[in-house]
């Protein structure tokens, strides 16, 4: 098989889709399949292509236009040329409302199989847009097969297409890279903090759906009775930076205890996981966050919300604590509960590591994808 993975985001971009595509591309390559990545880039001139070879995988980056419809038109035309040039016979598109539509269109045009992968916001949010809904509906109905990272998203898609067409394939995590290690003392010194006070960590894209408001609100309440540090690491949207500025203006303690850091590459981010005592991601809605998988692999207890695929990942009271999305009172209680119980943090962390090793192994994700690629249905 000769496979093209189509995605609007790829490394060095930081985000769930980029991380997932890089992971599956590497697994496919190691198994012996030809893999081509077709993606978009703001660092390439509009309409121009830059091709690189990264870890034995061809990566085609196409420059985006200011107008979305122009980008889609050129991406479709470019993808059709790539299919011919590299004799592609499988297109796997990540994110229905972006790459998905282009991939299925090209698959239909070239008479090859097109698989589309539901990731999160594509159905959790974009489906409610009058502009996006027709594209999503057409893409799901005309794809050769559909994958979903969670049961929740699969049931959403089943409103539009038969459930039998949808395959639930959970994200996985590299447990060789993400594992418990001793805290990096050099990093601690660089950050000018000590391990005497609990360290809480959030890693991901700083946007409303990740529950940043609830996190900041709950953390301010925690600081009323406990000293703890909160790290927020990732691309932070301007509206969220404004929110952080607002909270800092109301609570002087945040100057010392709240730390905002830019995105960090996976090879280095593991050092931060191993500094943290608790990982927290109070999403309002989500697919199956890679960051939670990574945190569990590093034996961190997780405080999160009962939404989307998170409920399939975290075991309440065993690997972490879940509260309802937006429930600031119970989020505060959960934070204080684990801050005050090092023994509980340790037992939850070990249980989390065991769970990802058993259920979220990369080879399982690879096998389930290859099975769909080989299917004639």
C-alpha positions in Angstrom: 0.0 0.0 0.0 1.1 3.6 -0.7 -0.6 5.9 1.8 -1.1 9.6 1.8 -1.9 11.2 5.2 -3.7 14.5 4.7 -3.7 17.0 7.5 -4.0 20.7 8.1 -1.3 20.6 10.8 1.9 18.7 11.1 5.1 19.0 13.1 6.7 21.3 14.1 3.2 22.6 14.8 2.0 21.6 18.3 -1.5 20.2 18.7 -3.4 16.9 18.8 -3.8 16.4 15.1 -0.1 17.1 14.3 1.1 14.8 17.0 -1.3 12.0 16.0 -0.4 12.2 12.3 3.3 12.1 13.1 2.8 9.1 15.3 0.8 7.0 12.8 3.1 8.0 10.0 6.1 6.7 11.9 4.4 3.5 12.7 3.4 2.9 9.1 6.9 3.6 7.9 8.5 1.2 10.3 6.1 -1.5 9.1 7.3 -1.0 5.6 4.5 1.1 4.0 5.2 4.1 1.7 3.9 7.2 3.5 3.5 10.7 2.1 2.3 13.6 4.3 0.4 16.4 2.5 -0.1 19.4 4.8 -0.5 23.2 4.8 1.9 25.8 6.0 1.9 29.5 6.7 5.7 29.5 6.4 5.5 28.7 2.7 4.5 31.2 0.0 0.8 30.8 -1.0 0.4 28.0 -3.6 4.1 27.0 -3.5 5.3 23.6 -2.3 8.2 22.6 -0.2 9.1 18.9 0.0 11.3 17.5 2.7 12.2 14.0 3.9 11.7 13.6 7.6 12.6 10.3 9.3 12.2 8.6 5.9 8.8 10.1 5.2 8.1 12.5 2.4 6.4 15.7 3.7 4.8 18.0 1.2 4.0 21.5 2.7 1.7 23.7 0.6 1.5 27.4 1.3 -1.9 28.7 2.5 -3.8 31.5 0.8 -5.5 34.3 2.9 -8.9 33.1 1.6 -9.9 29.6 2.7 -11.6 28.6 -0.6 -8.5 29.5 -2.5 -6.5 27.2 -0.3 -8.9 24.3 -0.6 -9.0 24.6 -4.4 -5.2 24.5 -4.7 -4.8 21.8 -2.1 -7.3 19.6 -4.0 -5.4 20.1 -7.3 -2.1 19.6 -5.7 -3.2 16.4 -3.9 -4.4 14.9 -7.2 -1.0 15.5 -8.7 0.7 13.9 -5.7 -1.6 10.8 -6.1 -0.5 10.4 -9.7 3.2 11.1 -9.1 3.6 8.7 -6.1 1.0 6.1 -7.1 -1.0 6.6 -3.9 -3.9 4.1 -3.4 -5.0 5.2 0.1 -5.9 8.7 1.4 -6.3 9.0 5.1 -7.5 12.5 6.1 -7.4 13.9 9.6 -10.2 16.2 10.7 -13.4 16.0 8.8 -14.2 19.7 8.1 -10.6 20.5 6.9 -8.5 17.8 5.3 -11.4 15.4 5.3 -13.4 17.1 2.6 -10.3 17.6 0.3 -9.3 14.0 0.8 -12.6 12.5 0.0 -13.1 14.7 -3.0 -9.7 13.6 -4.4 -10.4 10.0 -3.6 -13.6 10.2 -5.6 -11.9 12.0 -8.4 -9.1 9.5 -8.7 -11.0 6.3 -7.8 -9.1 5.4 -4.7 -10.1 4.6 -1.1 -10.4 7.6 1.2 -10.6 7.3 5.0 -11.5 10.2 7.2 -10.7 10.5 10.8 -12.9 12.4 13.3 -10.7 14.1 15.9 -12.8 16.4 18.1 -13.8 19.9 17.2 -14.7 18.8 13.6 -17.9 17.2 15.0 -17.9 18.6 18.5 -18.0 22.2 17.2 -17.8 22.7 13.5 -20.9 20.6 12.8 -23.0 23.3 14.3 -21.8 25.8 11.8 -24.2 26.4 8.9 -21.3 26.8 6.6 -19.4 23.7 7.7 -22.3 21.3 8.1 -22.9 20.5 4.4 -19.2 19.8 3.9 -19.1 17.5 7.0 -22.3 15.6 5.9 -21.0 15.1 2.4 -17.6 14.0 3.5 -18.9 11.4 6.0 -21.4 10.0 3.5 -18.9 9.8 0.6 -15.8 8.5 2.4 -14.8 4.9 2.1 -14.5 4.5 5.8 -14.6 6.6 9.0 -12.5 6.4 12.1 -13.2 8.2 15.4 -11.0 8.7 18.5 -14.0 8.2 20.8 -17.4 6.6 21.2 -18.9 10.0 21.9 -17.8 11.4 18.6 -18.8 8.2 16.8 -22.3 8.5 18.1 -22.4 12.1 16.9 -21.3 11.0 13.4 -24.0 8.2 13.5 -26.6 10.9 13.3 -25.5 11.4 9.7 -24.2 7.9 8.6 -24.7 4.3 9.7 -22.8 3.4 12.8 -21.4 0.3 11.1 -19.4 2.6 8.8 -17.6 4.1 11.8 -14.5 2.5 13.4 -13.5 3.6 16.9 -9.7 3.8 17.1 -8.3 5.5 20.2 -5.2 7.6 20.3 -2.1 5.9 21.6 1.1 7.0 23.4 4.7 6.0 23.1 5.4 4.6 26.5 9.2 4.3 25.8 9.4 8.1 25.4 6.7 9.1 28.0 7.6 7.4 31.2 8.4 8.3 34.8 11.8 9.7 35.5 13.5 11.7 38.2 12.8 15.4 38.1 15.4 17.3 36.0 17.2 19.5 38.6 18.7 21.7 35.9 15.2 22.5 34.6 14.0 23.2 38.1 16.8 25.6 38.6 16.2 27.3 35.3 12.5 27.8 36.3 13.6 29.1 39.7 11.3 26.8 41.6 11.6 23.9 44.1 9.7 20.7 44.6 8.7 21.8 48.1 5.4 23.0 46.8 3.1 20.9 44.6 3.4 21.6 40.8 0.3 21.4 38.7 0.6 21.2 34.9 -1.6 21.9 31.9 -0.2 21.1 28.5 -2.1 21.9 25.3 -3.6 24.6 23.2 -4.8 27.5 25.3 -8.3 28.0 24.0 -11.7 28.2 25.6 -12.7 24.6 25.0 -9.8 23.4 27.1 -11.4 25.0 30.2 -8.8 27.7 30.8 -11.3 29.9 32.6 -12.4 27.2 35.0 -8.7 26.2 35.6 -7.6 29.7 36.5 -10.7 30.3 38.7 -10.2 27.0 40.6 -6.4 27.7 41.0 -7.1 31.1 42.5 -9.4 29.4 45.1 -6.7 26.8 45.8 -4.2 29.5 46.6 -6.5 30.8 49.3 -5.5 27.9 51.5 -2.5 26.2 49.8 0.7 27.1 48.0 1.1 25.4 44.7 2.5 26.3 41.2 0.5 26.0 38.0 2.2 25.7 34.6 0.3 26.3 31.4 2.4 25.2 28.4 1.3 25.6 24.8 0.1 28.0 22.2 -2.1 30.5 24.0 -4.8 32.3 22.0 -4.9 36.1 22.5 -8.3 36.0 24.1 -7.0 33.5 26.6 -3.9 35.7 27.2 -6.3 38.5 28.0 -8.1 36.3 30.4 -4.8 35.4 32.1 -4.0 39.1 32.4 -7.4 39.7 34.0 -6.9 37.0 36.6 -3.4 38.2 37.4 -4.8 41.7 37.9 -7.3 40.3 40.5 -4.9 37.9 42.3 -1.4 39.1 43.1 -0.3 35.6 44.1 -0.5 34.5 40.4 2.6 36.6 39.7 4.6 34.0 41.7 2.6 30.8 41.3 1.3 30.9 37.7 3.8 30.1 34.9 3.0 30.5 31.2 5.4 28.8 28.8 5.4 28.4 25.0 5.0 25.0 23.3 7.7 22.4 23.9 8.6 19.5 21.6 7.6 16.0 22.7 11.2 15.0 23.3 11.5 17.7 25.8 8.0 18.0 27.2 8.5 14.7 29.0 10.8 16.6 31.4 7.9 18.8 32.4 5.6 15.9 33.0 8.2 14.5 35.3 8.3 17.8 37.3 4.6 17.9 37.8 2.7 16.3 40.7 -0.7 16.6 39.1 -1.8 17.0 35.5 -5.0 19.0 35.0 -7.1 19.5 31.9 -10.7 20.7 32.6 -11.9 20.6 29.0 -15.4 21.8 28.2 -15.4 19.4 25.2 -12.7 17.2 23.8 -11.8 14.1 21.7 -9.1 12.0 23.2 -6.4 14.4 24.4 -2.8 13.1 23.7 -1.6 15.2 26.7 -3.7 13.1 29.1 -2.3 9.9 27.6 1.2 11.3 27.9 0.6 12.4 31.5 -0.7 8.9 32.5 2.2 7.2 30.8 4.5 9.4 33.0 2.6 8.1 36.1 0.8 11.4 36.8 -2.7 11.5 38.4 -5.1 13.4 36.1 -7.8 15.9 37.1 -10.1 16.4 34.1 -13.7 16.5 33.0 -16.3 13.8 32.1 -16.6 14.8 28.4 -15.9 13.1 25.0 -13.3 10.4 24.9 -11.8 11.4 28.3 -14.4 9.2 29.9 -13.0 6.2 28.0 -9.5 7.1 29.1 -9.6 8.1 32.8 -11.0 5.8 35.5 -12.8 7.9 38.1 -11.1 7.5 41.4 -8.5 5.1 40.1 -6.3 6.9 37.6 -7.7 10.4 38.3 -10.6 12.5 39.2 -13.3 13.8 36.8 -15.7 16.6 37.3 -18.5 18.0 35.1 -17.3 20.5 32.5 -17.3 24.0 33.9 -17.9 22.9 37.5 -15.4 25.2 39.3 -16.4 24.2 42.8 -15.7 20.5 42.3 -12.6 21.2 40.2 -11.3 23.2 43.2 -12.1 20.3 45.6 -10.4 17.8 43.3 -7.3 19.9 43.1 -7.2 20.2 46.9 -7.9 16.5 47.4 -4.9 15.4 45.4 -2.6 18.3 46.6 -3.3 17.0 50.2 -2.8 13.3 49.4 0.7 12.3 48.0 -0.2 8.7 48.5 -3.3 8.9 46.4 -1.3 10.8 43.7 1.2 7.9 43.6 -1.4 5.1 43.4 -3.4 6.9 40.7 -0.2 7.5 38.7 0.8 3.9 38.7 -2.7 2.8 37.8 -2.7 5.3 34.9 0.6 3.9 33.5 -0.8 0.4 33.7 -4.0 1.4 31.9 -2.2 3.1 28.9 0.2 0.2 28.6 -2.7 -2.3 28.4 -5.2 -0.3 26.3 -3.5 2.5 24.4 -0.4 1.0 22.9 0.8 2.3 19.5 0.8 -1.2 17.9 -2.9 -1.5 18.6 -3.6 1.8 16.9 -1.5 0.8 14.0 -3.1 -2.6 13.6 -6.6 -1.1 13.6 -5.8 1.5 11.0 -4.1 -1.0 8.7 -7.1 -3.3 9.0 -9.3 -0.5 7.6 -6.8 0.3 4.8 -6.9 -3.3 3.7 -10.7 -3.6 3.8 -12.5 -3.7 0.5 -15.7 -2.3 1.9 
